[in-house]
Amino acid sequence: GRLDHAWAHFEHSYICELIKIEEEALRIVLEVIELDRKLCCTEAAFGEVSQESRQARMQLSSVLAHINSTANKRRKGRTDLRSDILDRACEICSNTSDTSDAGYVVAKSVVDAFQALRRYFQQAERRLEMFSPYLENNAGLVASLVEYEKSWEVAARYLVEASSL
């Protein structure tokens, strides 16, 4: 009767909402994968510190910051992970021969964390059916985001003002 009809309507609405959440999460993941491909091609064609690579890195960083804000519950979930910090770190890694230099160590940690995050999404592409639409439930993603956010914060503090090292 009426109760069965109301329950069926509720279940239908609930399932539709779950499907919408899953589609949105997958859309964001696919966007990161596409932007990472673009960055790979740009870096190969123009070099890591080129203006073209900076632009591609900025687009990728923007989407990663959004993902960080929703999935990274272990830290702050910052939305302001600006690409200029990462760009500065890439420049330092490209131009420093002394790997014991404090600036290099800080720069390398943020570049390595960013690369690990990129690798996570490159691997996720091959197993999208295993990817949870609730981004915070993907342990590898959260771990990569935590490392990137931590290293980004240190780099933001010390690399913007090179004289502070």
N, C-alpha and C positions, 0 to 999 in steps of 0.2 A: 503494500500500500504506500501511503505517504512517506512513512519512515524509510522504507527501502528506496524510494525515489530521491528523498533528501540525502540519504547516505551515498547513493550512486553519484549524485551531483557533487557532493563534497569530495568524494574520491577522485572524480574527474578533474575538478579544479585543482586539487592537491597534486595530482600527477602532471597536469599541464604546467604548474608552477615549477615542479622539479625538472621537467624537461627544459623549461626556459633557463633555469639556473645552470644546468649542464651545458646548454648551447652557448651561453654567455661565457662561461669559463673556457670552453673549448675555443671559442672565437678569440679570446685574449691569448691563449697559448699558441694558436695558429698565427696570430699577428706577430708574436715574438719570434717564432720560427722563421717567418717571412722576413722580418727586419734583420734577423741574424744572418740570413742568406745574403741579403743586400749588403750588410756590413762586410761579410767575408769577401764578396766580389769587389767591393770598393777598396778594401785594404789590399787585395791582390793587385788591383789595377793602379792604385795611386799611392800606396804606402799607408802605414798605420797612423802617421801624424799629419796626413794631408787634410786640407779643408773639406774635401769630399767625405773622408772617413770620419772627421769630426761631426759632420752633419748627420751621417748615418748612425753614428754612435749616440748622438743626441736623441734621435727618434727612438732608438732601442732603449736608451736609458729612461726615457719618459714612460714607456709602457712598463718597464721593469719596476719603476718607482710606484706605479699604480698597483702592480701585482704585490709589491712589498707591503703596501698599505693594507691590503686585504688578507694576505697569507702569512705575514710574519708576525705571529702572536708571541713569539719568544723574546722579541726585542721591542723597539719603538714602533716599527711599521712605518718608517718615514716615507713621506711622499715627495720629499725635496732632494732626492739623490741626483743632484745636477750633474750633467756630463762634463762640465768644465773641470771638476776635480779629477775625473777619470782622464780627461785630455791632458791635464798637467802631469798626471802620473805616467801616462804613455810617453810624453816628451822626455821626462826625467829618465825613464828606463832606456829610451833610445839614445840619449845623449850622455849618459854617465858610464864611464868605464870602471869606476871604483865601486864594486858591489858591496863593499863594507860601509860605504857612505850612508849615514842615517836617512837622508832624503831618498836615496835609492831603495833602501829597505822598506820604507813606508810606501813609496810609489809601487814597488814590486808587489807588495801585499794586496793593494787595491786592484792592480791589473790582474794578478793571479785569481783573486776572488771573482772578478768580472768574467774572466775566461772560464772559470769553473761553472759559473751560472749559465754562460752560453753553452758549455758542453752538456749541462743538465738538459737544456731544452733541445739540443741536437739529438740526444739520446731519447728524450720523451717523444720525439716525432715518430720513432720506430715502435713505440708502445702506447699510443694514445688511448687504446681501449683500457689500459691499466691506470690511466691518469684519473685521479679523483676530481670531480667538478668542484668540490669544496677544497680550494687551493691549499688551505692550512692543513689538510689531511695528507698532503704529499710530503713525507718526511725529508726526502732528498731536496726538494724545492725549498722547504723551510730552512734546512741546514745551509744551503747555498746562499739564501737571502740573508741569513744571520751573519755569515762570514763577510758577505759583501757590505752589508750595512755597517758592521764594526770597522772594517778596514777603510771604508769611505769616510766615516766620522773622524778617524785618526788622520787620514789624508786631508780632509777639509780643514782640520785644525792646523796642520803643520806644513802642507805643501803650498797653500795659497800664499802664505808669507814665507818664502824661502829663507829669509833671514832669521826665522824663529828656530831653525834647526841648528 
